[in-house]
Amino acid sequence: MKNTYIVLILCALLAVSCSKENAPDPFLISKHQIGLLTDSTQVKELDAIFANDSVVRYVAGDEFAGSVNSIEIFEKGGKKLLDLTPREALDSTSVVSSISILDSRFKTKKDISVTSTFKAINEAYNISKIDRLIDNSLVVSVNEINASFTIDKNDLPTALRFSTETSIDPIQIPGPTKITYFIIHW
């Protein structure tokens, strides 16, 4: 009888430890997944996925306006984790199309987060493209993880800030330059 209990307890402990090992990392960023979110996650699933957090939806207009509504994810303590943008406004079956990463715990397998520098990104991934924006920023695209990183031009050397050259080579951007936004696009 004692042996039966011991065997049952050992089986239960084994089952619990196996389920924890296979559980997805809630802060891991990959090409098709961010923590528990995937590129096929629908808006209606967000409340269940973030059951321990707060999901805040802002309605920017009505269904005839066609505007996209942002969804913010906060920890229960109030710290903002993510900004989500659904593909279709006011459609609970719509999938999430872009995610702005706001919490530094979200990291790629190569340890890139919102607090990373340009040098870290450039060493970890191949830069697909660098675009200038009108609002004094650069967007660095990394297709390998469907990501874009925004850099404020004010953090760049004067020659790059005021240059009218259309293309920028990654070697021109100083390594310690910090990113201001980290966005995943699906």
C-alpha positions as CSV (number, residue, x, y, z in Angstrom):
1,M,0.0,0.0,0.0
2,K,2.8,2.4,0.9
3,N,4.6,1.6,-2.4
4,T,1.4,2.5,-4.3
5,Y,1.3,5.9,-2.7
6,I,5.0,6.5,-3.3
7,V,4.5,5.5,-7.0
8,L,1.5,7.9,-7.4
9,I,3.4,10.8,-5.8
10,L,6.4,10.2,-8.0
11,C,4.2,10.1,-11.1
12,A,2.5,13.3,-10.1
13,L,5.8,15.1,-9.5
14,L,7.1,13.8,-12.9
15,A,3.9,15.1,-14.6
16,V,4.2,18.5,-13.0
17,S,7.9,18.9,-13.8
18,C,7.3,17.9,-17.5
19,S,4.5,20.3,-18.0
20,K,6.7,23.2,-16.6
21,E,9.5,22.3,-19.0
22,N,7.2,22.3,-22.0
23,A,5.5,25.5,-21.1
24,P,6.3,28.4,-23.4
25,D,8.4,31.2,-22.0
26,P,6.0,34.1,-21.4
27,F,8.6,36.7,-22.4
28,L,10.3,35.0,-25.4
29,I,10.1,36.8,-28.8
30,S,10.4,34.8,-32.0
31,K,9.3,35.3,-35.6
32,H,5.7,34.0,-35.1
33,Q,5.3,34.3,-31.3
34,I,5.7,36.7,-28.4
35,G,5.3,34.8,-25.1
36,L,1.8,33.2,-25.3
37,L,0.8,35.3,-28.3
38,T,1.1,33.9,-31.8
39,D,0.6,35.4,-35.3
40,S,-2.8,33.6,-35.3
41,T,-4.0,34.9,-31.9
42,Q,-7.4,36.5,-32.2
43,V,-8.5,39.6,-30.3
44,K,-11.2,37.6,-28.5
45,E,-8.5,35.3,-27.0
46,L,-6.5,38.1,-25.3
47,D,-8.5,38.1,-22.1
48,A,-7.8,34.4,-21.6
49,I,-4.1,34.7,-22.5
50,F,-3.6,37.6,-20.2
51,A,-6.0,36.4,-17.4
52,N,-3.5,37.6,-14.7
53,D,-3.0,41.0,-16.4
54,S,-5.2,43.9,-17.5
55,V,-6.3,44.2,-21.1
56,V,-7.4,47.7,-22.0
57,R,-9.2,48.4,-25.2
58,Y,-9.6,51.8,-26.7
59,V,-12.3,52.3,-29.3
60,A,-11.1,55.1,-31.7
61,G,-14.3,55.3,-33.7
62,D,-17.2,53.2,-34.9
63,E,-17.3,50.3,-37.4
64,F,-17.9,52.8,-40.3
65,A,-14.8,54.8,-39.6
66,G,-12.4,51.9,-40.3
67,S,-9.9,53.1,-37.7
68,V,-7.7,50.5,-35.9
69,N,-8.2,50.2,-32.2
70,S,-5.2,49.8,-29.9
71,I,-5.1,47.3,-27.1
72,E,-2.8,47.8,-24.1
73,I,-1.6,45.0,-21.8
74,F,-0.7,46.0,-18.2
75,E,0.6,43.9,-15.4
76,K,-1.7,43.9,-12.3
77,G,0.8,46.2,-10.7
78,G,0.2,48.8,-13.4
79,K,3.4,48.3,-15.5
80,K,2.7,48.5,-19.2
81,L,3.9,45.4,-21.1
82,L,2.6,45.6,-24.7
83,D,0.7,47.7,-27.2
84,L,-1.3,45.5,-29.7
85,T,-2.8,46.6,-32.9
86,P,-5.4,44.3,-34.5
87,R,-5.6,43.9,-38.3
88,E,-9.3,44.9,-38.4
89,A,-11.0,47.4,-36.1
90,L,-13.9,46.3,-33.9
91,D,-13.6,42.7,-35.0
92,S,-13.1,40.2,-32.2
93,T,-12.0,37.5,-34.7
94,S,-9.3,39.7,-36.1
95,V,-5.7,38.7,-35.5
96,V,-3.1,40.9,-34.0
97,S,-1.0,42.6,-36.7
98,S,1.6,44.5,-34.7
99,I,3.0,44.5,-31.2
100,S,5.0,47.2,-29.6
101,I,7.3,45.7,-26.9
102,L,7.4,48.0,-23.9
103,D,8.8,45.7,-21.1
104,S,12.5,44.8,-21.1
105,R,11.7,41.2,-20.0
106,F,10.5,40.4,-23.5
107,K,13.6,39.2,-25.3
108,T,14.6,37.2,-28.4
109,K,16.6,34.0,-28.2
110,K,19.6,36.2,-29.1
111,D,18.9,38.4,-26.0
112,I,17.5,41.5,-27.9
113,S,15.0,43.6,-26.0
114,V,13.7,47.1,-25.9
115,T,16.8,48.2,-23.9
116,S,19.2,46.8,-26.5
117,T,21.7,49.0,-28.5
118,F,22.1,49.2,-32.2
119,K,25.4,47.3,-31.9
120,A,23.6,44.3,-30.1
121,I,20.9,44.2,-32.8
122,N,23.5,44.4,-35.6
123,E,25.6,41.6,-34.1
124,A,22.7,39.4,-33.5
125,Y,20.7,39.8,-36.7
126,N,21.1,40.8,-40.3
127,I,19.8,44.3,-40.9
128,S,17.3,44.0,-43.7
129,K,16.7,47.7,-44.3
130,I,17.2,51.2,-42.7
131,D,14.6,53.8,-43.5
132,R,14.4,57.5,-42.7
133,L,11.2,58.9,-41.4
134,I,9.9,62.4,-41.6
135,D,9.7,62.7,-37.8
136,N,13.4,62.6,-37.1
137,S,13.8,58.9,-36.7
138,L,15.2,55.9,-38.4
139,V,13.5,52.5,-38.7
140,V,15.8,49.5,-38.7
141,S,14.1,46.4,-40.1
142,V,15.0,42.8,-39.3
143,N,13.1,40.4,-41.4
144,E,14.4,37.3,-39.6
145,I,12.1,38.1,-36.6
146,N,9.6,40.4,-38.3
147,A,10.8,43.3,-36.2
148,S,11.5,46.9,-36.6
149,F,13.5,49.1,-34.3
150,T,13.1,52.9,-34.2
151,I,16.1,55.1,-33.5
152,D,15.8,58.8,-32.7
153,K,18.0,60.8,-35.1
154,N,19.0,63.1,-32.2
155,D,21.0,60.2,-30.8
156,L,23.0,60.0,-34.1
157,P,26.1,62.0,-35.1
158,T,25.4,65.4,-36.6
159,A,26.5,64.2,-40.1
160,L,23.7,61.6,-40.1
161,R,21.1,63.8,-38.5
162,F,21.1,66.4,-41.2
163,S,22.3,64.3,-44.1
164,T,20.0,64.2,-47.2
165,E,21.4,60.9,-48.4
166,T,18.6,58.5,-49.0
167,S,20.4,55.3,-47.8
168,I,22.1,54.7,-44.6
169,D,24.6,51.9,-44.1
170,P,24.5,50.1,-40.7
171,I,28.2,50.9,-40.3
172,Q,27.3,54.6,-40.1
173,I,25.2,54.1,-37.0
174,P,27.2,54.2,-33.7
175,G,27.0,51.0,-31.7
176,P,25.9,52.5,-28.4
177,T,22.8,54.1,-30.0
178,K,19.7,53.1,-28.1
179,I,16.4,52.1,-29.7
180,T,13.2,54.0,-28.8
181,Y,10.7,51.4,-30.1
182,F,10.7,47.7,-30.7
183,I,7.8,46.5,-32.8
184,I,7.0,43.0,-34.2
185,H,4.8,42.9,-37.3
186,W,2.7,39.9,-38.4
